Amino acid sequence: MINIVKHIPNSITCLNLLSGTAGVMAACAGRFDLAFYFMLAAVVFDFMDGFAARTLDAYSDKGKELDSLSDVVSFGVLPSVMLCKLMRAYCFGAPVWLCYFPLILAAFSALRLAKFNLDDRQHKSFLGLPTPACALVCGALALYTASSPSSFLSVWATGIVFIPIMVAVLCALLVSEIPMFSLKVAKGDGLENRKRIAFVVNVVVIAALVLLTAIHWSMIVLLGFVVYILMNLVFAFVLKK
């Protein structure tokens, strides 16, 4: 008799992959809104498959590899295609080859995920920027720029240097050894839990300011994960023991 329970986490992981694939199709069609919604759905499924595996005690080597393959699409290929399409649509005067530069983000995301699978030091926290956080920064920037093209940030972002420099920085962070806290709460992990609480407080403040100023909601995600990156850099280089 087939044990259906052990297939539940992998089924959820496949929903992550399908969301990422649909997001790529939406991005290719210039629908940054749909692409970002599919990315958010992939984030939810990425969290849920791990939660299901822990709850159901249904871990498997196949699930681990499938999870990384799905993440390459949802959090590597999808954000790189969104930024590529963004440059082609809005960065007037940029050389054609430069518009394809963001695609290297997919390669560095794959390297990050391969490193994660082989590194036994990343159980409760990460070394290097997690691919979902990187993807959300890119996806939120693309959606915000398309939704508010006349804003200061959008005008700045659609210059020929902003996105390539941002991509280069994110690629470096992905494969770096910088410690970064996980957003999953763990018992007996006081310092890391305090970091998570501080992050949540920052996001709440950002959300309130964005809503009060009637800025597009994607700015909450963008600023929230920029703050996540900055917090980790401060903890690593300024407040380290």
N, C-alpha and C positions, 0 to 999 in steps of 0.2 A: 504494500500500500504506500502511495506517495505521501511523504510528510510535507504537507502544504506550508506549515509554519516556517520551516527553514528557507522557503523561497520568498517569504514576504519582504525581508530587507532588500533582496536583489531586485524584486519587482519595483520597489520604491526607487531604487537606484536607477532603474531603466526609465522611470518617469523623469528623473533628473536629466538623463541623456536626451529623452524626447523633447523636454522643455528647451534644452540648449540647442538642439537641432532646429526646432521651430523658431527659436530666437534668431538663429543665423539666417534663416530664410526671410524673416521679417526685417532684419537689418539690411540684407541685400536689396530688399524692396524699398528701403529708405524709411521704414516704419520704426523709428527709434522708440516710440511709445510701446508698441507691442513687443519689440525686442527686449526692452527693459522689464516688462511685466513677466515675460518668459524667464528672464534671468532671475527675478525674484522668486518665481515658482521653483526654479532649479535650486535656489538657496534653501527653500523650505524642504524640498525633497532630500537634499543633501543632509540636512539636520535629521530628518525623520528616519532615513535608512539606518543611521548609526543608533538612534534612539530605539528603533525596532530591534536591531541586532542585539543591543544590550538587554532590552526588556525580555526578549524571547530566547536569549542565549543561542542565537543563530549566527554566530560568527563563522566565516569561511574564507579560505584563501581566494576563492573565486570572487567572493563579494568584495574583498579588498582591492583586487585588480580591477574589477568592474567599476568600483567607485572612482578610482583614479582615471580610468578611461572616460567615464562620464564627465568628470570634472575638467578634463582637458578640453572637451567640447564646450561645456557650459561656462567655464570660468577662464578659458584660454582662447579658444577660437572665437567665441561670441563677442567678448569685449574688444578683441583685436579687429574684428570685422566692423564693429560699430564705429571704432575710431577711424578706421580706414575710410569708411563711407562718409563719416563726418568731415574728414579732411577734403575728400573729393567734392563734397557738396558745398562746403562753406569756406574752405581755405583758398580763396581766389589768388592766383599768381604762384601757387606752390608747384614745384616740379612734380610731374606724374610719379616719378620714382619715390619721392618723399612721401606721397600720399599712401604708399604701400609699406612704409617703414613701421607703422604700428603692428603689422602682422608678426613681427618678431616676438611680440608679447605672447603669442601662442606657443612658440618654441620655449621661451623661458618659463612659462607656466608648466609645460610638460616636464622640464628639468626639475622644477620645484617639486612636482608631485612624485617624480621618480625618486628624488632625494628623500622625500618624506617616507616613502614606502620602505626604504632601506635603512633609515635612521631610527635607532631605538631610543633616542633621547627626547623624542617629541610626543610623549604620551599625554602630559597635562598642559603643556604649552608648546609653542612653535619656535623654530629657528628659521628666520626669514618670514617675509610677508605671506600670509595664507592666500591662496588663489581666490577664494570668494571675496575677500576684502579688496583685493586688487581689481577684480572684475566689477565690483559695485562702484568703485571710484570712477572707472572708465565709463561704465554704462550710465551712471547718473550724470556725468559730465556731458555725454552725448545727448541725453534726453533734455537736460537743462538748456544746452546750447540751441538745440532744434526748437525748443518751446519758447525760449526768450532770446531770439537772435540779436536784439538791439541792446541787451544788457551789457554792462561793462565787462563782466567775466566772459560773456560769449564773444564779444569783439576781441578781447585779449586771447581767448582760446583758439580763435579761428585765424590767428596769425600763423606764419609758416614755421615758427620755432617752438611754440608752447607745447603742442601735443608731442612732437618728437622728443623734446627734452623730458616731458613727463613720462613718456614710455620708457626712455632710457633709465630714469630714476627708479621706476617701478620694477623694471627687469633686474636692476641691481639689488633691490630690496628682496625680490622673490628668491634669489639664490644666495642671499647673505646669511651670515651666522648671527644676526641680531636677534636676541630673545624677544618674542612677542606673545602676549598672554592670549589664551583661548577665551572665548565667550561662554564656554560651558562651565557652569558652577560646579565646584567639587568640594566635598566635605573635607575639613581639616586642611584647607589650603588658604589660610588667612590672608596673606599678602596678595596673592593672585585674585582672591575674591574682592579685596578692597580696590584693586585696579579695575575690576569689572564694574563695581558699583560706581566708581568715579567716571568711568566711560558712560554708563547709563545716565548719570546725572548730566553730563555734558550734552548727550544726545537730547535729553528732555529740554534743556535750556535752548539748544539750537532749534528744536522743533517749535518751541513757543515763539522764538524770534522770527522764524520763517513764516509761521502762520500769521503773526501779528503784522508783518510787513507785506503780506500777500505775495511773497515770492513763490515760484513754482516749487511744489513739494519735493521734487527730486533733489533740491538743494539740501534737504535734511540728510539724505543718504550720503550725498557728496561730502558735505562738511563733517558729518558724523564719522566717516571712515578716514578722512584726512586727519581728524583729531585722534583717531585710533593709532594711526601711523606716528603722529607727532608724540603722543603719550609714550609709545614704546621706545622711540628714539631718546626721549628725555630719561626714561627709566634706565635705558641701557648705557647712556653716555654721561648723564648729568647726576642722576641720583643713585648710580650703581654703588654697591657696598665696597 
